[in-house]
Amino acid sequence: MKLTILGCHSATPRWDANPTSQVLDVKGHLFLIDCGEGTQIQLRRFKIKFARIKHIFISHLHGDHFFGLVGLISTFRLLGRKSELHIYGPKGIKEVITLQLKLGDSWTNYPLLFHELDSKVPQLLFEDEKVSVTTIPLKHRVYTNGFLFQEKAGERELNVEKAKALKVEMSYFRKIKQGEDGVSSDGAIVPNAEITIDPPTPKSYAYCSDTEYFPQIIPQITNVTALYHEATFLEKDHHLAIKTKHATAKEAASIAKNAKVDMLILGHYSGRYPGKEEFRKEALQIFENVELAEDGKVFEL
Amino acid sequence: MKLTILGCHSATPRWDANPTSQVLDVKGHLFLIDCGEGTQIQLRRFKIKFARIKHIFISHLHGDHFFGLVGLISTFRLLGRKSELHIYGPKGIKEVITLQLKLGDSWTNYPLLFHELDSKVPQLLFEDEKVSVTTIPLKHRVYTNGFLFQEKAGERELNVEKAKALKVEMSYFRKIKQGEDGVSSDGAIVPNAEITIDPPTPKSYAYCSDTEYFPQIIPQITNVTALYHEATFLEKDHHLAIKTKHATAKEAASIAKNAKVDMLILGHYSGRYPGKEEFRKEALQIFENVELAEDGKVFEL
C-alpha cells in the first residue's frame, strides 16, 4: 500500500496548501480519495498516471473535497479515455456533475458510473479477490463517509524445499497454498503447517475526514495499519471543533489509541495555525506513532 | 485600465498553464472575466484583493472558463464577505452554482446575484458614470459572449490660466468642464474650445474568447484600445479550428486589422504547441501590434 497526499488542508485553496485529495496504490488499483479544486494539477505535479484511476471515492459534498471532480472528469474526456470511471459519493453527486457536463455540452465519451450513497451503516463499495473498500459512516455538518481499504490475505507461501524433502507431490502445490494439507508420494498426509509459512499480514487503511470526534467508528477501524484522521483544530480551539463538527489533534489521537491502529496520519489542518508541528505534539501526548500529512508526501504502509 | 492575465490556456489545467481568467482594473472596478479551475489560487498568487471583485463575467459554460467559479464563491463566504457579488453568464449558471451550494449546505452569507444571459444581440450588463460593460455575442460550440469594457469620456480639462486671463467667472467653471461656453466679467461669451482641452481619450477593452472566426463582431469592437482574441490554433491546423469552433492566430489578426484596434492580445493557446512565439509570428504577418498573453502578465492599456 502506498498513500500519496495530494492535498491535506481545509477550506480555501492557497498556492502552497491544496484542499483534500489523496491516492492509494494497492494491489494494482489506484484509488482516488476526495478531489478538491486543483486535484488534477496535483496529479500532474506528482506524475501520477491519470489513466490508472478507475475509482474515485468522495467523502462529502463540501467544496474542499469535491470541487475538482468535474474538472478531472472533463480532462479524462479530453485525454481520450475509454475505460469506465466509477464515482462513489453522497446522493446528489450525479446530478451536479451531469448538470455541468450538460451545460457545457461535454458528455464523456467513456462510461461514467455513479454509485450514490445515503446509508448510515457501513456499505461494501468495491471488492475483488485482493482488496475491498467499505464506507465508514462519519458525523459532520452534511452526510459524510470515510472509507476503509482492506487487503485480503494472500495465499500461503509454500516452502518448496521442505515439501520436496517430504516427497509431497507437485500436483498438490496449488491447493496447499490455499491451505489444504499435502500428500506424499507414499500416500502419507503432510500437514499444511509443516510445508507453508504465513503470507504477509494484509494491510488496511482507514480514511476519516471530515468528522467530529466520533468514537462509534472505533470497532470498524480497530487494528488498521494506518488511520488518516482529520485534525482541523488544536485542543485550545475545541469550541470551534464543536461548532463546525470537526475534530482536534487530541481527539484524533484518542480514536487512534482506542482503535489500536499502527499509525496515525493527521491532516485537514485549519489555515489559522502557522505550522503543523503543534498538531503532532498534541497527538503524541495520547498516541505514540503520529505522522503529519503534507502535500506531496508519500507513505509506504 | 490595467489587465492582469490569471490564466490563458485552453482545455486541461497544468501546473504551469492555467485555464482562462483575467482581471480588468478600470475606474475603481475590478472586473473578473471567466474563472477556470484554480482561479482563486492565481488571485492569491498575484496578490489581487478578493474583496474588490464585485462583478464576474462568464463567457460560456465550458469547464476551462467556469469550473473555478463555485470555489471562489465559497471562498468569499469563508472570508466573511458581506457585499454583493454579481455573476453574469449564460442561462444555467445559477442552477449549477446554487445546486452545489445546496448540496454542501453552504449558502453564501452575502448577496449573490445572478444575471443570466441568452440574448444573441449585444446587451448592456453594467453601467455607471465612468464605465460600461456590454456583451459581444460570439460563435462557439455552446452559447458564448465576449465582453466590451468601455470607459466614458471624462469632463473637459479647464485651462484655468487662460480662463482667468479672459476674465471668465469662476462660477461657470463646472459647466465649462461639461462642455458649455463661459461668460467673462464684461458679459462676453467665451467659446468652450478656447478655455478647455480634450480629456484623455476613453480606453476600451474587448474580450473575445472562445469563438470561431466571426467577423460579425468587427463593427462592435472597431477602434478599441485592446482586443483579447482567442488563438487556440495556428493556421496549419485550421481544420481543427473549424472542427472545434475556435480561431487561429491569423484569423485573430485579421479581426484586429479590420476592426482597426490599437493592440491585439492573443491567448487560449492549445497545449499541442511547444511555445507561444509562433502565434505572434503568424499574427504579425497581418497586424503590426501583437502581444502574447501569459499567466501573470500585466497590460497597462
Contacts between the chains, C-beta under 8 A, distances in Angstrom:
chain1	res1	chain2	res2	distance
A	11	B	75	7.9
A	11	B	78	5.4
A	12	B	40	7.0
A	12	B	74	7.8
A	12	B	75	4.4
A	12	B	78	5.5
A	12	B	79	7.4
A	13	B	38	7.8
A	13	B	40	6.3
A	13	B	41	5.4
A	13	B	71	7.0
A	13	B	75	7.9
A	14	B	41	6.7
A	14	B	44	5.7
A	15	B	41	5.2
A	15	B	44	5.9
A	15	B	45	5.0
A	37	B	37	6.0
A	37	B	38	6.7
A	37	B	40	7.6
A	37	B	41	8.0
A	37	B	68	6.9
A	37	B	71	4.5
A	38	B	13	7.8
A	38	B	37	6.7
A	38	B	38	5.3
A	38	B	41	6.5
A	40	B	12	7.0
A	40	B	13	6.3
A	40	B	37	7.6
A	41	B	13	5.4
A	41	B	14	6.7
A	41	B	15	5.2
A	41	B	37	8.0
A	41	B	38	6.5
A	44	B	14	5.7
A	44	B	15	5.9
A	45	B	15	5.0
A	60	B	104	7.9
A	61	B	100	7.7
A	61	B	103	4.2
A	61	B	104	4.9
A	62	B	104	4.8
A	62	B	106	6.7
A	63	B	70	6.6
A	63	B	71	5.7
A	63	B	74	4.5
A	63	B	100	7.3
A	63	B	104	6.0
A	63	B	106	6.9
A	67	B	67	7.9
A	67	B	70	6.0
A	67	B	71	4.7
A	67	B	74	7.6
A	67	B	100	7.8
A	68	B	37	6.9
A	70	B	63	6.6
A	70	B	67	6.0
A	71	B	13	7.0
A	71	B	37	4.5
A	71	B	63	5.7
A	71	B	67	4.7
A	74	B	12	7.8
A	74	B	63	4.6
A	74	B	67	7.6
A	75	B	11	7.9
A	75	B	12	4.4
A	75	B	13	7.9
A	78	B	11	5.5
A	78	B	12	5.5
A	79	B	12	7.5
A	90	B	103	7.6
A	92	B	99	7.9
A	92	B	103	4.6
A	93	B	103	7.8
A	95	B	99	6.8
A	96	B	96	7.4
A	96	B	99	5.3
A	96	B	100	5.7
A	96	B	103	6.0
A	99	B	92	8.0
A	99	B	95	6.8
A	99	B	96	5.4
A	99	B	99	6.5
A	100	B	61	7.7
A	100	B	63	7.3
A	100	B	67	7.8
A	100	B	96	5.7
A	103	B	61	4.2
A	103	B	90	7.7
A	103	B	92	4.5
A	103	B	93	7.8
A	103	B	96	6.1
A	103	B	142	7.8
A	104	B	60	8.0
A	104	B	61	4.9
A	104	B	62	4.8
A	104	B	63	6.1
A	104	B	142	6.3
A	105	B	141	6.3
A	105	B	142	5.2
A	106	B	62	6.7
A	106	B	63	7.0
A	141	B	105	6.3
A	142	B	103	7.8
A	142	B	104	6.3
A	142	B	105	5.2
